[in-house]
Amino acid sequence: MPWRRLDAGRGGQFFTPLGVLCFAVASAGLAAEVANNRFFDALNEEIAPPDTRPEARIIRTFERVSDWDSFDPNRISSVRTRLVARLEHASPLHVSARAALSAGVDQIGPCGAVSRSLLVLCKRAGFDARKAILYDDDGIAQHTVVEVKLDDEWRVLDATYGFIWRRPSDGQLATATDLATDDRLFASILTAHPHYPLDEYTYRNLQHLRWEKLPGLPWVRRRLEALRGEAWTREIRTPYVYDRPGYAVALIGFIAGLALITLGLRTRTASTRCSSGD
């Protein structure tokens, strides 16, 4: 039928270029993250030589990230990178790790961008790292820190306040469990930050994923807790692509592009069959 042939032909002309555009956007996102990797790796080499002991490297990386400042895009020499940083800062989300490390952090709550920067640098240096979100007793997220795995223990680093805790027993970096069970150890941060809100930033209720960020996730969390238990669910961490958005753009773009181009080819095939049938 002529009308079917016309609609199918238009569909093919629409889907294929849109798919190509998605591939282009995905390629740009991937290229941006490859460039970011070079930036992070160069910064890690500047922070500490490759033969630095693991704990010393972690501490030096922590000190570099803790020396953060408010956002100022003029610190970035590259025009393109400066523009991207400005766009990130104008969005309602935290700026990327590269923007935070080169231009400064946003004011939404600096702990998000600071923790993201520390997490990414530690991962690029070969450490297993994860975010830890601190909730108050009412279940409201108050603060974000980073845990880095060292000697099979998750050590806490609060780069926003530039503070680390060490266990009195062995002098090792403290874990979240140490801080949740030893009030005196946790309160030692008051020596450096007298106004640190101990009653809000507690380690009694800690998660590794902001379940309330997206609609439906709290329901998923409740189901998982019922099926696998609270301890198992608590270990679910924020996906790394959340802190490397270029990879997320690349993944979504490639999937969408492939789907659209496939749909376009099928539509053109249907159009050809209709034309042959007529």
GIFENUR-V798451 format. One record per residue. N is the residue number from 1. RES is the residue in one small letter. SS is DSSP state (a for helix, b for strand, c for the rest). D_FIRST is the distance of its C-alpha to the first C-alpha in whole Angstrom. Layout:
BEGIN
N:RES:SS:D_FIRST ; N:RES:SS:D_FIRST
END
This chain:
BEGIN
1:m:c:0 ; 2:p:a:4 ; 3:w:a:6 ; 4:r:a:5 ; 5:r:a:6 ; 6:l:a:9 ; 7:d:a:10 ; 8:a:a:11 ; 9:g:a:12 ; 10:r:a:14 ; 11:g:a:16 ; 12:g:a:17 ; 13:q:a:19 ; 14:f:a:20 ; 15:f:a:21 ; 16:t:a:23 ; 17:p:a:25 ; 18:l:a:26 ; 19:g:a:27 ; 20:v:a:29 ; 21:l:a:31 ; 22:c:a:32 ; 23:f:a:33 ; 24:a:a:35 ; 25:v:a:37 ; 26:a:a:37 ; 27:s:a:39 ; 28:a:a:41 ; 29:g:a:42 ; 30:l:a:43 ; 31:a:a:45 ; 32:a:a:47 ; 33:e:a:48 ; 34:v:a:50 ; 35:a:a:51 ; 36:n:a:53 ; 37:n:a:54 ; 38:r:a:56 ; 39:f:a:57 ; 40:f:a:58 ; 41:d:a:60 ; 42:a:a:62 ; 43:l:a:63 ; 44:n:a:64 ; 45:e:a:66 ; 46:e:a:68 ; 47:i:a:69 ; 48:a:c:70 ; 49:p:c:71 ; 50:p:c:69 ; 51:d:c:72 ; 52:t:c:73 ; 53:r:c:73 ; 54:p:a:71 ; 55:e:a:72 ; 56:a:a:74 ; 57:r:a:70 ; 58:i:a:69 ; 59:i:a:71 ; 60:r:a:71 ; 61:t:a:67 ; 62:f:a:68 ; 63:e:a:71 ; 64:r:a:68 ; 65:v:a:65 ; 66:s:a:68 ; 67:d:c:69 ; 68:w:c:66 ; 69:d:c:66 ; 70:s:b:64 ; 71:f:c:61 ; 72:d:c:61 ; 73:p:a:59 ; 74:n:a:61 ; 75:r:a:62 ; 76:i:c:59 ; 77:s:c:60 ; 78:s:c:56 ; 79:v:a:54 ; 80:r:a:51 ; 81:t:a:53 ; 82:r:a:54 ; 83:l:a:51 ; 84:v:a:49 ; 85:a:a:53 ; 86:r:a:52 ; 87:l:a:49 ; 88:e:a:50 ; 89:h:a:53 ; 90:a:a:51 ; 91:s:c:49 ; 92:p:c:50 ; 93:l:c:50 ; 94:h:c:53 ; 95:v:c:53 ; 96:s:c:53 ; 97:a:a:55 ; 98:r:a:56 ; 99:a:a:56 ; 100:a:a:58 ; 101:l:a:60 ; 102:s:a:60 ; 103:a:a:60 ; 104:g:c:61 ; 105:v:b:60 ; 106:d:c:58 ; 107:q:c:60 ; 108:i:c:57 ; 109:g:c:60 ; 110:p:a:61 ; 111:c:a:61 ; 112:g:a:58 ; 113:a:a:57 ; 114:v:a:61 ; 115:s:a:60 ; 116:r:a:57 ; 117:s:a:59 ; 118:l:a:61 ; 119:l:a:59 ; 120:v:a:57 ; 121:l:a:60 ; 122:c:a:61 ; 123:k:a:58 ; 124:r:a:58 ; 125:a:c:62 ; 126:g:c:61 ; 127:f:c:62 ; 128:d:c:60 ; 129:a:b:60 ; 130:r:b:58 ; 131:k:b:58 ; 132:a:b:60 ; 133:i:b:60 ; 134:l:b:63 ; 135:y:b:62 ; 136:d:c:65 ; 137:d:c:66 ; 138:d:c:64 ; 139:g:c:61 ; 140:i:c:60 ; 141:a:b:59 ; 142:q:b:62 ; 143:h:b:63 ; 144:t:b:61 ; 145:v:b:63 ; 146:v:b:62 ; 147:e:b:64 ; 148:v:b:64 ; 149:k:b:65 ; 150:l:b:69 ; 151:d:c:71 ; 152:d:c:68 ; 153:e:b:69 ; 154:w:b:66 ; 155:r:b:69 ; 156:v:b:68 ; 157:l:b:68 ; 158:d:b:67 ; 159:a:c:67 ; 160:t:c:66 ; 161:y:c:70 ; 162:g:c:71 ; 163:f:b:73 ; 164:i:c:73 ; 165:w:c:75 ; 166:r:b:77 ; 167:r:c:79 ; 168:p:c:83 ; 169:s:c:83 ; 170:d:c:82 ; 171:g:c:81 ; 172:q:c:77 ; 173:l:b:74 ; 174:a:c:73 ; 175:t:b:70 ; 176:a:a:69 ; 177:t:a:71 ; 178:d:a:74 ; 179:l:a:73 ; 180:a:a:72 ; 181:t:a:75 ; 182:d:c:78 ; 183:d:a:78 ; 184:r:a:81 ; 185:l:a:79 ; 186:f:a:76 ; 187:a:a:78 ; 188:s:a:79 ; 189:i:a:77 ; 190:l:a:79 ; 191:t:a:81 ; 192:a:c:79 ; 193:h:c:77 ; 194:p:c:79 ; 195:h:c:76 ; 196:y:c:74 ; 197:p:c:72 ; 198:l:c:73 ; 199:d:c:72 ; 200:e:c:68 ; 201:y:c:68 ; 202:t:c:69 ; 203:y:c:68 ; 204:r:c:68 ; 205:n:c:64 ; 206:l:b:62 ; 207:q:b:59 ; 208:h:c:57 ; 209:l:c:54 ; 210:r:c:53 ; 211:w:a:51 ; 212:e:a:51 ; 213:k:a:49 ; 214:l:c:45 ; 215:p:c:44 ; 216:g:c:44 ; 217:l:a:47 ; 218:p:a:50 ; 219:w:a:48 ; 220:v:a:48 ; 221:r:a:51 ; 222:r:a:53 ; 223:r:a:51 ; 224:l:a:52 ; 225:e:a:55 ; 226:a:a:55 ; 227:l:a:54 ; 228:r:a:56 ; 229:g:c:59 ; 230:e:a:59 ; 231:a:a:61 ; 232:w:a:58 ; 233:t:a:56 ; 234:r:a:58 ; 235:e:c:58 ; 236:i:c:54 ; 237:r:c:54 ; 238:t:c:52 ; 239:p:c:49 ; 240:y:a:50 ; 241:v:a:47 ; 242:y:a:48 ; 243:d:a:51 ; 244:r:c:49 ; 245:p:a:46 ; 246:g:a:45 ; 247:y:a:44 ; 248:a:a:42 ; 249:v:a:40 ; 250:a:a:39 ; 251:l:a:38 ; 252:i:a:36 ; 253:g:a:35 ; 254:f:a:34 ; 255:i:a:32 ; 256:a:a:30 ; 257:g:a:29 ; 258:l:a:29 ; 259:a:a:26 ; 260:l:a:24 ; 261:i:a:24 ; 262:t:a:23 ; 263:l:a:20 ; 264:g:a:19 ; 265:l:a:19 ; 266:r:a:17 ; 267:t:a:15 ; 268:r:a:15 ; 269:t:a:15 ; 270:a:a:12 ; 271:s:a:10 ; 272:t:a:11 ; 273:r:a:10 ; 274:c:a:7 ; 275:s:a:8 ; 276:s:a:10 ; 277:g:a:8 ; 278:d:c:6
END
